[in-house]
Amino acid sequence: MKLFDDLVEGYRRFRAGAWSSQRTRWEELAGGQRPQVMVIACSDSRVDPSQVFDVDPGEIFVVRNVAALVPPFETTPGHHGVSAALEFAVQFLKVQEIVVMGHGRCGGCQAALTQSMHGEEPGRGGFIADWIDMLDDARERVVAQHGTQGDAAERAMEQEGVKVSLANLRTFPCVQELERKGRLRLRGAFFAISDGMLHLLDEETGRFAPVA
């Protein structure tokens, strides 16, 4: 297991290697960032978008949270972390594409499917339960077809989660306008940890297909 001292050793290797070899790139980034793509992904330690897409620093603007979820547009008082990041990416960085990337063996989606944290208090699973209740409607569709157990049910839940986030993205007025004008494109993706395959969503058919 990586403890902080191990991470510091990794930093030393980074300074001696990747940072030194890309010194010019880092100097450019010191002046600002201009990513063209925003990636919304899960916080799961096994799924790092920078690794999956093999990108250099500054190429993608990443937001990670439990189950790669985007809440619907709302203006009620509160701390809207994902919405703030989305607003920054779209309105100020002016990204051209937003990718929602779900993944296999997602604990958040599994909890949504089994409702294992339903009714728990905050600090004991309640925060997670409140967050993943965004998947409740999708869960009903999955359960009706696959039940609540097994690989097929879990994968269906994980992929439905991507569709939920895409639908919620389209509730934001700024996203609606830019997509309508052809200045912003939304994409759904799914990364299977077990075999390392990336699948892309065809929104017309609702199906995910592996990248050739």
Buried (B, 14 or more C-beta within 10 A) or exposed (E): EEEEEEEEEEEEEEEEEEBEEBEEBEEBBEEEEEBEBBBBBBEBEEBEBBEBBEBEBBBBBBBBBBBBBBBBBEEEEEEBEBBEBBBBBBEEBEBBBBBBBBBBBBBBBBBBBBBBBBEBEEEEBBBBBEBBBBBEEBBEEBBEEBEBEEEEBBBBBBBBBBBBBBBBBBEBEEBBEBBEEEEBEBBBBBBBEEEEEBBBBEEEEEEBEEEE
